[in-house]
Amino acid sequence: MSFKINLNPEEISNRREKIKNEIDSFRQKISEKFTGNDRQKINEALEFMLKIHLPQKDRMDGQPFASHPLAVAEEALKLSDNPELIIAALIHDSVEDQPDYIFVERVNRKYPNRNFVPLEIGDTLRERHRDVFKAWSFREIEERFGDKIKYYTENMTNHDFNSLAEDLGLNGEDRQDFINKLYAEHVQDIINDPELFTLKLADLSINIDLHSLSPDSEKYLKLKRKYKSVIEAILERLINLEEGHPIYNKKNEIMAKLKKIYIEQYK
């Protein structure tokens, strides 16, 4: 018997149907921009992302979570012609959010005839063995898409700052401030890499726009505290962007968009 995770095929099908237009539009853009092996690999990454994220619970706005990596990949398409960046954009949250799903996918694929002790991956096992699941997930990504994609995905994956804050006994605002500072430092580290900077810009362009939330809501205030210093760091990096950087020619457009959001939502 192989490992298993309980899935609801009807829910997965319904989620895929909800974002069918976005999937079709993305495929069309890929077919117009890429050919041959590049297009094939991006489409493989798309299906891998959907398989991993469609079982995930919907976001608070009722949309399937898979709509987020799809939107990030759309943004990455506007910033780059590098197919590896588009692949990384599609799967950038896969290990952070669903390492147990990738682990099960890998084990069952590599050992299809192995008689494991019957084991269902539930919440307890998921938390206890999260590090194992993540390590095997990165191994799976490297085998499927190459070491460069693994590098991108590893750096885009946030560390478990929540558990660290809990172990340190931090609570309330102290806890959130600690987590936010670690996250901001993580972003500062990766944006010095030109391609990771492009990926993070694509990701943040989706995450930082809070216009759909009530300014008085707890989530709005929490995200505002999280992203304010990060946006400031991104803007500073853009100001000092060197000629020859992959997004140098787009920097004024990107800065204008970020400044507008910052002034309207973060000041």
C-alpha positions in Angstrom: 0.0 0.0 0.0 1.3 3.5 -0.8 1.0 6.6 1.2 -2.2 8.6 0.7 -3.8 11.9 1.5 -7.6 12.2 1.5 -8.7 14.1 -1.5 -12.2 15.3 -2.6 -12.3 14.9 -6.4 -15.4 17.0 -6.7 -13.9 19.9 -4.9 -10.7 19.7 -7.0 -12.8 19.6 -10.2 -14.9 22.6 -9.1 -11.8 24.6 -8.2 -10.2 23.9 -11.6 -13.4 25.0 -13.3 -13.4 28.2 -11.3 -10.1 29.2 -12.8 -10.5 27.6 -16.2 -10.5 30.9 -18.0 -7.3 32.0 -16.3 -5.6 28.7 -17.1 -6.7 28.9 -20.7 -5.5 32.5 -21.0 -2.1 31.6 -19.5 -1.7 28.6 -21.9 -2.4 30.9 -24.8 0.2 33.4 -23.7 2.7 30.6 -23.2 2.0 29.3 -26.7 2.6 32.7 -28.2 5.8 33.4 -26.3 7.6 30.0 -26.1 8.2 27.0 -28.4 9.5 23.5 -28.2 10.9 22.2 -24.9 10.5 25.5 -23.1 6.7 25.6 -23.7 6.4 21.9 -22.8 8.3 22.4 -19.5 6.1 25.4 -18.5 2.9 23.4 -19.2 4.3 20.5 -17.2 5.0 22.9 -14.3 1.4 24.3 -14.7 -0.1 20.8 -14.3 2.2 20.0 -11.4 1.2 23.3 -9.7 -2.5 22.5 -10.2 -2.1 18.9 -8.9 -0.4 20.2 -5.8 -2.5 23.3 -5.1 -6.1 22.5 -6.2 -6.6 20.2 -3.1 -5.6 23.2 -0.9 -8.4 25.1 0.9 -9.8 28.1 -0.8 -8.5 31.6 0.1 -10.5 33.9 2.4 -12.1 35.5 -0.7 -13.4 32.1 -1.9 -11.0 31.7 -4.8 -8.9 28.6 -5.2 -5.4 29.0 -3.9 -4.0 27.9 -7.3 -5.2 31.2 -8.7 -2.3 32.9 -6.8 0.7 31.1 -8.4 -1.1 31.4 -11.7 -1.4 35.2 -11.2 2.3 35.4 -10.2 3.3 33.5 -13.3 1.3 36.0 -15.4 3.2 38.9 -13.8 6.5 37.1 -14.3 5.6 36.8 -18.0 5.4 40.6 -18.1 8.8 41.0 -16.6 10.9 38.2 -18.2 11.3 36.0 -21.2 13.2 33.4 -19.1 11.2 30.2 -19.1 12.8 29.0 -15.9 11.5 32.0 -14.1 8.0 31.3 -15.3 8.2 27.7 -14.1 9.5 28.9 -10.7 6.7 31.5 -10.5 4.2 28.7 -11.0 5.6 26.5 -8.2 7.0 29.1 -5.9 4.5 28.3 -3.0 4.3 24.5 -3.6 6.9 23.5 -1.0 6.0 26.1 1.5 2.3 25.2 1.5 2.0 21.6 0.3 5.2 19.7 1.0 3.3 16.6 2.2 1.5 16.4 -1.2 4.8 16.6 -3.1 6.3 14.0 -0.7 3.5 11.6 -1.3 3.6 12.2 -5.1 7.4 11.5 -5.1 7.3 8.3 -2.9 4.4 6.8 -4.8 5.9 7.5 -8.1 9.4 6.2 -7.3 8.2 3.1 -5.4 4.9 2.1 -7.0 5.0 -1.5 -6.0 6.4 -1.1 -2.5 4.1 -2.4 0.3 4.4 0.3 2.9 2.6 0.1 6.2 -0.8 1.7 5.5 -0.3 5.4 6.4 -2.5 8.4 5.8 -0.9 11.8 5.9 -2.9 13.9 8.4 -2.2 17.0 10.5 -0.2 15.3 13.2 2.2 13.6 10.7 2.3 16.7 8.6 3.6 18.8 11.4 5.9 16.2 12.9 7.7 15.4 9.6 7.5 18.8 7.8 11.2 19.1 7.4 11.4 15.6 5.8 8.5 16.5 3.5 10.2 19.8 2.4 13.6 18.2 1.8 12.0 15.5 -0.4 9.9 18.1 -2.1 12.9 20.1 -3.2 14.5 16.9 -4.4 11.4 16.2 -6.5 11.4 19.7 -8.0 15.1 19.3 -8.9 14.5 16.0 -10.6 11.5 17.3 -12.5 12.6 20.8 -13.5 16.4 21.1 -12.8 18.7 22.5 -10.2 18.1 26.2 -11.2 14.3 25.8 -10.6 15.2 24.2 -7.2 17.4 27.2 -6.4 14.7 29.6 -7.2 12.0 27.7 -5.3 14.2 27.3 -2.2 14.9 31.0 -2.0 11.2 31.9 -2.6 10.1 29.6 0.2 9.7 31.3 3.5 11.1 29.8 6.6 8.9 28.7 9.5 9.2 32.0 11.4 5.9 31.3 13.3 7.3 28.2 15.0 10.5 30.0 15.9 8.6 32.8 17.5 6.5 30.3 19.4 9.5 28.5 20.7 11.0 31.8 21.8 7.8 32.4 23.8 6.8 35.6 21.9 3.2 36.6 21.9 1.0 39.4 20.5 2.6 42.3 18.8 6.1 41.3 19.8 5.6 38.0 18.0 4.3 39.6 14.9 7.0 42.2 14.8 9.7 39.5 15.1 8.2 37.5 12.3 7.8 40.6 10.1 11.5 41.5 10.6 12.7 38.1 9.7 10.6 38.0 6.6 11.8 41.5 5.6 15.4 40.3 6.1 14.7 37.3 4.0 13.4 39.5 1.2 16.5 41.8 1.5 18.8 38.8 1.0 17.2 37.5 -2.1 16.6 40.7 -4.0 20.3 41.1 -4.6 20.0 38.2 -7.1 18.6 39.7 -10.3 16.4 36.8 -11.2 15.1 36.3 -7.7 14.4 40.0 -7.6 12.2 39.6 -10.7 10.4 36.6 -9.1 9.8 38.4 -5.8 8.5 41.5 -7.7 6.0 39.3 -9.5 4.9 37.7 -6.2 4.7 41.0 -4.3 2.8 42.7 -7.0 -0.1 40.3 -6.3 0.3 40.2 -2.5 0.7 43.9 -1.6 -2.4 45.3 -3.2 -4.9 45.4 -0.3 -7.7 47.3 -2.0 -10.1 44.4 -1.8 -9.9 44.4 2.1 -11.5 46.8 4.5 -8.9 49.2 5.9 -10.2 48.5 9.4 -10.1 44.8 9.1 -7.6 42.7 11.1 -6.1 41.2 7.9 -5.6 44.5 6.3 -3.7 45.9 9.3 -1.6 42.7 9.6 -0.6 42.7 6.0 0.2 46.4 6.1 2.6 45.8 9.0 4.2 42.9 7.1 4.7 44.5 3.7 5.4 48.2 4.5 9.2 47.8 5.1 9.4 45.3 2.3 8.0 47.7 -0.2 10.4 50.4 1.0 13.3 48.0 0.5 12.1 47.1 -3.0 11.7 50.7 -4.0 15.2 51.5 -2.7 16.6 48.5 -4.7 14.8 49.8 -7.8 16.2 53.3 -7.4 19.7 51.9 -7.3 19.2 49.3 -10.1 22.2 49.0 -12.2 22.1 49.3 -16.0 22.0 45.8 -17.6 19.8 44.4 -14.8 17.1 42.2 -16.4 14.3 44.6 -15.5 16.2 47.9 -15.8 14.2 49.1 -18.8 10.9 48.4 -16.8 12.0 50.0 -13.5 10.2 53.3 -13.9 6.9 51.6 -14.7 7.4 49.2 -11.8 8.3 52.0 -9.4 5.3 54.1 -10.4 3.0 51.2 -9.7 4.6 50.4 -6.3 4.6 54.0 -5.2 0.9 54.4 -6.0 0.0 51.4 -3.9 2.4 52.5 -1.1 0.9 56.0 -0.9 -2.7 54.9 -1.1 -2.5 51.9 1.2 0.6 51.9 3.3 1.3 55.5 4.3 
